[in-house]
């Protein structure tokens, strides 16, 4: 007699919340999958779970890390994460990976690139596909960060692949922002906008080992000269360049010392708490803009009239500004 397959239990809010608070890694992963989901049926459940977890969040140090391609960010993050885990910290790494606009796929290679850290019982590595939008990066990464904090991770590292505007998006959700560089400052500044240096709380020149060490020290001096003329990313804090070697595990303790000094400074001056408050309000504004835009385009009147205005713009019979104005009027009167 053929057995009827048992139906998978439908998880409730309490199942997710308890699983996260107990740091059940399977439930942690399932909760993150829930809050990352774009499905409408998962949205309210995910928000209810996060609401229950909120009292258990906010106690971590949030670090954003970006860098030029080939700078060895993942190796450096693994070295830093292992260093912290060995000292009793619990580290969550969220690898922000905006999905390809062409294939709609996502290169989620960070787990393989951080193999040792992934195996560490005190670490949790999670690639986060954004669905191709920076709004996706922001919402999912912020909510994933909250879930990890509720699970007891006291250091959250958010890695960005360093493509255009994603650096400032990550800066808007972390306490400390670190930029990883390699030698040859002139070439690197062409590959990374100068604006990124203006939002950095520290710069670390990686691969300062072997024959490259002298070049790295020269690059450090060059960056410190550049930083001297830039406004500070954080009030009262002097952004400096340092050297390190992820491969040789050199300078990793210095990196953590810099982070700790920064956190002490910003907490003492109340900058830490003010910035977190500002980040919450920024998140609110971004969410409102996103939801208003979705509501606008989903409106039946807009759906029916938009093609007409597009055709008029294409034909040159109306301007983009006038078309937008008329669409808003259609929306307001419907």
C-alpha positions as CSV (number, residue, x, y, z in Angstrom):
1,X,0.0,0.0,0.0
2,X,1.4,3.4,-1.1
3,X,1.9,5.8,1.8
4,X,0.6,9.4,1.4
5,X,3.6,11.8,1.8
6,X,3.3,13.8,5.0
7,X,2.6,17.5,4.5
8,X,5.4,19.8,5.6
9,X,4.4,21.7,8.8
10,X,3.4,25.3,8.1
11,X,5.6,27.3,10.3
12,X,4.1,30.1,12.5
13,X,5.6,33.3,13.8
14,X,6.6,31.7,17.1
15,X,8.4,28.9,15.3
16,X,10.7,31.3,13.5
17,X,11.2,33.6,16.5
18,X,12.1,30.8,18.9
19,X,14.4,29.2,16.3
20,X,16.3,32.4,15.8
21,X,16.6,33.2,19.5
22,X,17.9,29.7,20.2
23,X,20.4,30.2,17.3
24,X,19.1,27.1,15.6
25,X,21.1,27.5,12.3
26,X,18.5,25.8,10.2
27,X,15.7,28.0,11.5
28,X,18.0,31.1,11.2
29,X,18.5,30.3,7.5
30,X,14.8,29.7,7.0
31,X,13.9,32.9,8.7
32,X,16.3,34.9,6.5
33,X,14.9,33.1,3.4
34,X,11.4,34.2,4.6
35,X,12.3,37.9,5.0
36,X,14.2,37.9,1.7
37,X,11.3,36.5,-0.2
38,X,9.6,38.7,-2.8
39,X,6.4,36.6,-2.5
40,X,3.4,38.6,-1.2
41,X,2.2,35.7,1.0
42,X,5.6,35.7,2.8
43,X,5.7,39.5,3.4
44,X,3.4,39.9,6.3
45,X,4.6,36.8,8.0
46,X,8.2,38.0,7.7
47,X,7.3,41.4,9.1
48,X,5.6,39.9,12.1
49,X,8.6,37.7,12.8
50,X,11.0,40.8,12.6
51,X,8.6,42.8,14.9
52,X,8.9,40.0,17.5
53,X,12.7,39.9,17.2
54,X,13.2,43.7,17.4
55,X,13.7,43.8,21.2
56,X,16.6,41.4,20.7
57,X,18.4,43.5,18.0
58,X,20.8,46.5,17.9
59,X,23.5,45.1,20.2
60,X,26.1,44.3,17.5
61,X,28.9,46.2,15.8
62,X,28.0,46.7,12.2
63,X,30.9,46.9,9.8
64,X,30.7,47.6,6.0
65,X,33.5,46.5,3.8
66,X,34.1,47.4,0.1
67,X,37.1,47.5,-2.2
68,X,38.5,47.4,-5.7
69,X,38.3,44.2,-7.6
70,X,41.2,41.9,-6.8
71,X,41.8,43.6,-3.4
72,X,41.2,40.3,-1.6
73,X,38.1,41.4,0.4
74,X,36.7,37.9,0.9
75,X,40.1,36.6,2.2
76,X,40.4,39.6,4.4
77,X,36.9,39.2,5.8
78,X,37.6,35.5,6.5
79,X,40.8,36.4,8.3
80,X,39.0,39.1,10.4
81,X,36.0,36.8,11.1
82,X,38.3,33.9,12.2
83,X,40.3,36.3,14.4
84,X,37.1,37.5,16.1
85,X,35.6,34.0,16.5
86,X,38.9,32.8,18.1
87,X,38.4,35.6,20.7
88,X,34.8,34.6,21.6
89,X,32.8,36.8,19.2
90,X,30.0,35.6,17.1
91,X,30.3,36.8,13.5
92,X,27.7,37.0,10.7
93,X,28.9,37.9,7.2
94,X,26.3,39.2,4.8
95,X,27.7,39.3,1.3
96,X,25.6,41.8,-0.6
97,X,25.5,40.6,-4.2
98,X,23.4,42.6,-6.6
99,X,21.9,40.2,-9.2
100,X,22.9,40.4,-12.8
101,X,20.5,42.6,-14.8
102,X,21.2,40.5,-17.9
103,X,20.7,37.0,-16.6
104,X,18.7,37.9,-13.4
105,X,21.0,35.4,-11.7
106,X,23.3,36.0,-8.8
107,X,26.9,35.1,-8.2
108,X,26.7,33.6,-4.7
109,X,30.3,32.4,-4.5
110,X,31.1,33.8,-1.0
111,X,30.5,30.6,0.8
112,X,33.1,28.8,-1.3
113,X,35.5,31.7,-1.0
114,X,35.1,31.8,2.8
115,X,35.3,28.0,3.3
116,X,37.1,28.1,6.7
117,X,34.9,30.7,8.2
118,X,31.7,28.9,7.0
119,X,32.8,25.9,9.0
120,X,33.4,27.9,12.2
121,X,30.6,27.2,14.7
122,X,30.7,30.9,15.8
123,X,30.3,32.3,12.3
124,X,27.4,32.5,9.9
125,X,28.0,33.4,6.2
126,X,25.1,34.4,4.1
127,X,25.1,35.6,0.5
128,X,22.2,38.0,-0.1
129,X,20.9,38.3,-3.6
130,X,19.2,41.7,-4.1
131,X,16.9,40.9,-7.0
132,X,18.8,43.4,-9.1
133,X,17.9,46.6,-7.3
134,X,19.7,48.6,-4.6
135,X,16.3,48.9,-2.9
136,X,16.4,45.1,-2.7
137,X,19.9,45.2,-1.2
138,X,18.9,47.7,1.4
139,X,15.7,46.1,2.6
140,X,16.9,42.5,2.6
141,X,20.3,43.2,4.1
142,X,18.9,45.4,6.8
143,X,16.3,42.9,7.8
144,X,18.8,40.0,7.6
145,X,21.1,42.0,9.8
146,X,18.4,42.3,12.5
147,X,17.7,38.6,12.3
148,X,21.4,37.8,12.9
149,X,21.6,40.2,15.8
150,X,18.6,38.5,17.4
151,X,20.4,35.2,17.0
152,X,23.2,36.5,19.1
153,X,25.8,37.6,16.5
154,X,27.7,40.5,18.0
155,X,29.7,41.5,14.9
156,X,27.9,41.9,11.6
157,X,30.1,42.3,8.5
158,X,28.3,43.5,5.3
159,X,30.4,43.0,2.2
160,X,29.6,44.9,-1.0
161,X,30.9,43.8,-4.4
162,X,31.7,47.5,-4.9
163,X,29.6,48.4,-7.9
164,X,28.7,52.1,-8.2
165,X,26.0,53.2,-5.7
166,X,26.0,50.0,-3.6
167,X,28.9,51.4,-1.4
168,X,26.8,54.3,-0.2
169,X,23.8,51.9,0.3
170,X,26.0,49.8,2.6
171,X,27.4,52.9,4.4
172,X,23.8,53.8,5.3
173,X,23.3,50.6,7.2
174,X,26.5,50.1,9.2
175,X,28.4,51.8,12.0
176,X,31.9,51.6,10.5
177,X,32.8,51.6,6.8
178,X,36.1,50.1,5.7
179,X,37.7,50.3,2.2
180,X,40.2,47.7,1.1
181,X,42.8,48.8,-1.4
182,X,46.0,47.3,-3.0
183,X,49.1,49.1,-4.2
184,X,49.1,51.5,-7.1
185,X,46.8,54.2,-5.8
186,X,46.5,56.1,-9.1
187,X,45.2,53.0,-11.0
188,X,42.8,52.1,-8.1
189,X,41.3,55.5,-7.8
190,X,40.3,55.2,-11.5
191,X,38.5,51.9,-10.8
192,X,36.8,53.3,-7.7
193,X,35.2,56.7,-7.3
194,X,37.0,59.2,-5.1
195,X,33.6,59.6,-3.3
196,X,34.1,56.2,-1.8
197,X,37.1,57.5,0.1
198,X,35.0,60.3,1.5
199,X,32.7,57.8,3.2
200,X,35.5,55.6,4.6
201,X,36.2,55.4,8.3
202,X,39.5,53.5,7.5
203,X,41.4,52.3,4.5
204,X,43.5,49.1,4.6
205,X,46.0,48.3,1.9
206,X,45.9,44.5,1.6
207,X,48.6,42.2,0.3
208,X,51.3,44.0,2.2
209,X,53.6,41.0,2.2
210,X,56.8,39.7,0.4
211,X,58.1,42.0,-2.3
212,X,54.9,44.1,-2.2
213,X,55.4,45.3,1.4
214,X,57.5,48.3,0.5
215,X,55.0,49.3,-2.2
216,X,52.1,48.9,0.3
217,X,53.8,51.2,2.8
218,X,54.4,53.8,0.1
219,X,50.7,53.5,-0.9
220,X,49.7,54.0,2.7
221,X,51.5,57.3,2.8
222,X,50.0,58.4,-0.5
223,X,46.5,57.6,0.8
224,X,47.1,59.5,4.1
225,X,48.0,62.5,2.1
226,X,44.8,62.3,0.0
227,X,42.7,61.7,3.2
228,X,44.2,64.8,4.8
229,X,42.4,67.0,2.2
230,X,39.1,65.2,2.4
231,X,36.3,66.0,4.9
232,X,36.0,63.4,7.6
233,X,33.4,60.7,7.0
234,X,32.5,60.8,10.7
235,X,32.6,63.9,12.8
236,X,35.7,64.1,15.0
237,X,37.2,60.9,13.6
238,X,40.4,61.0,11.5
239,X,40.2,58.4,8.7
240,X,43.7,56.9,8.2
241,X,45.2,54.3,5.9
242,X,46.9,51.2,7.2
243,X,48.5,48.1,5.8
244,X,47.6,44.5,6.3
245,X,48.1,41.0,4.8
246,X,45.1,38.7,4.8
247,X,47.4,35.9,3.6
248,X,49.9,36.3,6.4
249,X,47.2,37.3,8.9
250,X,49.2,40.5,9.6
251,X,47.4,43.7,10.6
252,X,44.2,42.0,11.4
253,X,44.5,42.8,15.1
254,X,45.2,46.4,14.1
255,X,42.0,46.5,12.1
256,X,39.9,45.3,15.0
257,X,41.7,47.9,17.3
258,X,40.8,50.7,14.8
259,X,37.1,49.5,14.8
260,X,37.0,49.4,18.6
261,X,38.6,52.8,18.9
262,X,36.1,54.2,16.4
263,X,33.1,52.7,18.3
264,X,34.4,54.1,21.6
265,X,34.8,57.5,20.1
266,X,31.4,57.6,18.4
267,X,29.6,56.3,21.5
268,X,31.3,58.8,23.7
269,X,30.3,61.7,21.4
270,X,26.8,60.2,20.9
271,X,27.5,60.1,17.2
272,X,27.0,56.3,17.2
273,X,23.4,56.5,18.4
274,X,22.5,59.6,16.3
275,X,23.8,57.8,13.1
276,X,21.7,54.7,13.9
277,X,18.6,56.9,14.4
278,X,19.3,58.7,11.1
279,X,19.7,55.4,9.4
280,X,16.3,54.2,10.6
281,X,14.6,57.4,9.3
282,X,16.5,57.0,6.0
283,X,15.2,53.4,5.8
284,X,11.7,54.7,6.4
285,X,12.0,57.3,3.6
286,X,13.4,54.7,1.2
287,X,10.6,52.2,2.0
288,X,7.9,54.8,1.6
289,X,9.3,55.9,-1.8
290,X,9.5,52.3,-2.9
291,X,6.0,51.4,-1.8
292,X,4.4,54.6,-3.2
293,X,6.1,53.9,-6.5
294,X,4.8,50.4,-6.6
295,X,1.3,51.5,-5.6
296,X,1.4,54.2,-8.4
297,X,2.3,51.8,-11.1
298,X,-0.1,49.1,-9.9
299,X,-3.1,51.5,-10.1
300,X,-5.6,50.5,-12.9
301,X,-5.8,54.1,-14.2
302,X,-2.0,54.4,-14.6
303,X,-1.8,51.0,-16.2
304,X,-4.3,52.0,-18.9
305,X,-3.0,55.6,-19.5
306,X,0.8,55.1,-19.3
307,X,1.2,53.5,-22.8
308,X,-0.6,56.6,-24.3
309,X,1.8,59.0,-22.6
310,X,4.8,56.8,-23.6
311,X,3.7,56.9,-27.2
312,X,3.3,60.7,-27.0
313,X,6.8,61.1,-25.6
314,X,8.2,58.9,-28.3
315,X,6.3,60.9,-31.0
316,X,7.6,64.1,-29.6
317,X,4.1,65.5,-29.0
318,X,4.6,66.0,-25.3
319,X,7.5,66.4,-22.9
320,X,8.5,64.0,-20.2
321,X,7.8,66.5,-17.5
322,X,4.3,67.2,-18.8
323,X,3.6,63.5,-19.2
324,X,4.6,62.9,-15.5
325,X,2.5,65.8,-14.4
326,X,-0.6,64.5,-16.2
327,X,0.0,60.9,-14.9
328,X,0.1,62.3,-11.3
329,X,-3.1,64.2,-12.0
330,X,-4.8,61.1,-13.4
331,X,-3.7,59.2,-10.2
332,X,-4.9,62.0,-7.9
333,X,-8.4,62.2,-9.5
334,X,-9.0,58.5,-9.8
